[in-house]
Amino acid sequence: MTHESVKITVEIYGEKHVVRGERTAPYIQGLAHEVDKKMRLIAQRLPRLGVHQIAVLTALNFADELAKLREEQETLMQLLGEKTE
């Protein structure tokens, strides 16, 4: 099954970015909205930071969330494995 590439322009933290992906435009826009929301939240909490620092902290926040979700998934998979054995 082949996926068509989508190319859209999104706005994140006041800057426009052209994004290409294999998901739908609304999906990509939703991701951009989440990144924008997180950047604005960090900027509000730490108003003296520059855009680059805000972007790095945003990336670290998302990486932390991802790591926690992976850990939870691994725990659930182990529990399921124990129940089926």
trRosetta pair geometry for C-beta under 8 A, 3 or more apart (Angstrom, degrees):
i j d omega theta_ij theta_ji phi_ij phi_ji
3 22 4.0 53 126 -165 141 113
4 22 7.4 143 75 -139 33 69
5 20 5.7 9 178 -177 112 99
5 21 7.0 160 -151 85 70 15
5 22 6.0 -50 -101 -86 57 65
6 20 7.0 167 83 -151 47 51
6 21 5.7 -23 57 67 92 68
6 22 7.2 141 11 -113 87 15
6 23 6.8 -78 30 76 132 44
6 24 6.6 104 -45 -145 164 23
6 25 5.4 -145 178 -64 140 73
6 28 6.6 -162 97 -9 127 142
7 18 6.5 5 -174 -178 93 99
7 19 7.3 172 -147 87 49 43
7 20 4.8 -13 -99 -100 79 83
8 18 7.5 176 93 -150 28 58
8 19 5.9 -18 65 60 75 89
8 25 4.8 117 -60 -133 147 97
8 28 5.8 144 47 88 128 137
8 29 6.8 -64 122 -60 152 90
9 16 5.5 3 -178 -173 110 106
9 17 7.0 158 -153 78 62 35
9 18 5.4 -35 -95 -95 74 65
9 19 7.6 143 -108 15 23 76
10 16 7.3 157 82 -151 33 58
10 17 5.6 -23 64 63 82 88
10 19 5.6 6 7 2 114 125
10 28 6.7 -133 -52 137 135 95
10 29 5.9 -178 -107 -113 111 61
10 32 3.6 -109 173 -118 148 170
11 14 7.0 3 180 -122 103 10
11 15 6.8 161 -152 78 66 30
11 16 5.4 -35 -95 -93 76 62
11 17 7.5 149 -101 16 26 76
11 32 7.2 102 56 156 37 130
11 36 7.0 48 110 -92 68 143
12 15 6.1 -29 68 62 68 83
12 17 5.9 -8 18 6 109 125
12 32 5.4 -115 -68 -165 101 89
12 35 5.3 -15 -135 101 127 115
12 36 4.7 -137 -134 -75 62 88
12 39 6.8 92 173 12 90 149
13 35 8.0 -80 -22 128 97 89
13 36 5.8 -165 -42 -129 59 73
13 39 4.5 -63 -71 114 121 150
13 40 6.8 -173 -102 -58 80 76
13 43 7.6 132 -132 -31 114 144
13 51 6.7 142 138 -141 142 103
13 54 7.2 142 -125 110 155 135
13 55 7.7 -114 16 -76 160 90
17 32 7.5 -172 58 -124 115 125
19 28 5.5 176 105 -179 135 131
19 32 7.0 -145 -13 -66 154 122
21 27 8.0 -117 103 91 137 108
21 28 5.3 159 40 -88 137 125
23 27 4.1 -89 149 85 123 141
23 28 5.7 150 82 -49 107 85
24 27 4.6 99 58 2 79 104
24 28 7.2 -151 94 -2 43 86
25 28 5.8 -58 -147 40 33 108
25 29 6.1 34 155 -20 67 108
26 29 5.5 -54 -142 40 32 113
26 30 6.2 40 155 -25 64 103
27 30 5.6 -54 -154 31 29 115
27 31 6.8 30 149 -18 62 101
28 31 5.6 -49 -152 33 36 112
28 32 6.4 36 150 -17 66 105
29 32 5.6 -53 -148 38 34 113
29 33 6.3 41 150 -25 65 104
30 33 5.5 -50 -148 32 32 115
30 34 6.6 33 152 -19 63 102
31 34 5.7 -54 -153 33 33 111
31 35 6.5 30 151 -16 66 104
32 35 5.7 -54 -148 37 34 111
32 36 6.2 36 152 -20 66 107
33 36 5.6 -54 -146 38 30 113
33 37 6.2 33 154 -22 64 107
34 37 5.7 -52 -145 35 29 113
34 38 6.4 27 156 -17 64 107
35 38 5.9 -57 -148 38 29 108
35 39 6.3 29 154 -19 65 108
35 58 6.4 79 -157 164 75 138
35 62 7.8 -19 -102 -57 80 144
36 39 5.8 -56 -146 37 28 110
36 40 6.3 25 157 -17 64 108
37 40 6.0 -58 -149 37 27 109
37 41 6.4 30 153 -21 63 108
38 41 5.6 -53 -148 34 32 114
38 42 6.4 29 155 -15 65 105
38 58 4.9 118 116 -138 114 100
38 61 6.0 -172 -172 85 130 143
38 62 7.1 67 152 -54 176 97
39 42 5.9 -56 -149 39 31 108
39 43 6.1 31 153 -19 66 109
39 54 5.3 77 -155 150 86 114
39 55 6.7 3 -113 -87 118 55
39 58 5.0 -24 -79 -75 74 146
40 43 5.5 -53 -142 39 32 113
40 44 6.2 37 155 -24 64 105
41 44 5.7 -53 -149 32 28 113
41 45 6.5 20 154 -12 62 108
42 45 5.8 -60 -148 42 32 107
42 46 6.0 -24 169 33 70 105
42 49 7.3 -44 141 57 99 150
42 54 5.2 150 99 -147 122 84
42 57 5.2 153 -156 101 151 128
42 58 6.0 -125 1 -68 149 81
42 61 7.3 -143 -68 -25 127 146
43 46 6.8 -78 -128 66 22 69
43 47 6.5 60 170 -106 64 51
43 49 6.8 -124 -114 63 62 105
43 54 5.2 10 -70 -120 88 142
44 47 6.9 7 -146 -71 21 86
46 49 4.7 40 123 -12 110 119
46 54 7.6 -179 78 -94 109 85
46 57 7.7 75 43 15 147 175
49 53 4.1 -123 -169 90 106 126
49 54 5.2 133 115 -56 124 81
49 57 7.3 -19 -174 -1 165 139
50 53 5.0 94 55 11 73 102
50 54 7.0 -135 100 -6 37 90
51 54 5.6 -56 -147 37 32 113
51 55 6.3 34 154 -21 66 105
52 55 5.7 -54 -150 35 30 112
52 56 6.5 28 153 -17 65 105
53 56 5.7 -52 -146 36 33 110
53 57 6.3 31 156 -15 66 107
54 57 5.9 -56 -147 40 29 109
54 58 6.2 35 152 -23 64 107
55 58 5.5 -53 -148 34 30 115
55 59 6.4 32 153 -19 64 104
56 59 5.7 -52 -149 35 32 112
56 60 6.4 32 152 -17 65 105
57 60 5.5 -53 -146 38 34 112
57 61 6.3 40 152 -23 65 103
58 61 5.6 -52 -150 33 31 113
58 62 6.5 25 154 -12 64 105
59 62 5.9 -57 -149 40 31 107
59 63 6.2 33 152 -21 66 108
60 63 5.5 -52 -142 37 32 113
60 64 6.3 37 155 -22 64 103
61 64 5.7 -53 -151 33 29 113
61 65 6.6 29 151 -17 63 104
62 65 5.6 -50 -148 36 36 113
62 66 6.3 37 153 -20 66 105
63 66 5.6 -53 -147 37 31 113
63 67 6.3 34 154 -21 65 105
64 67 5.8 -53 -146 35 30 111
64 68 6.5 29 155 -17 63 106
65 68 5.9 -58 -151 37 30 110
65 69 6.4 28 153 -18 65 108
66 69 5.7 -56 -147 38 31 111
66 70 6.3 32 154 -20 65 105
67 70 5.7 -53 -148 35 31 112
67 71 6.4 33 152 -20 63 106
68 71 5.6 -54 -149 35 32 113
68 72 6.4 33 152 -18 65 105
69 72 5.6 -52 -147 37 33 113
69 73 6.2 36 152 -22 65 105
70 73 5.5 -52 -146 36 32 114
70 74 6.3 34 153 -21 65 104
71 74 5.8 -52 -148 34 30 112
71 75 6.5 32 152 -18 63 105
72 75 5.7 -54 -150 36 32 112
72 76 6.3 30 153 -17 66 106
73 76 5.7 -56 -148 39 31 110
73 77 6.2 31 153 -20 66 106
74 77 5.7 -52 -144 36 30 111
74 78 6.4 32 154 -19 63 105
75 78 5.8 -56 -152 36 30 111
75 79 6.4 30 151 -18 64 106
76 79 5.6 -53 -147 37 33 112
76 80 6.3 33 154 -18 66 105
77 80 5.7 -52 -146 38 32 111
77 81 6.2 37 152 -24 63 106
78 81 5.5 -52 -146 34 31 115
78 82 6.5 33 154 -20 64 103
79 82 5.8 -53 -150 33 31 111
79 83 6.5 28 153 -18 64 107
80 83 5.7 -57 -149 36 33 110
80 84 6.4 20 158 -12 67 109
81 84 6.2 -63 -145 40 28 102
81 85 6.5 30 157 -27 64 110
82 85 6.0 -57 -148 27 30 112
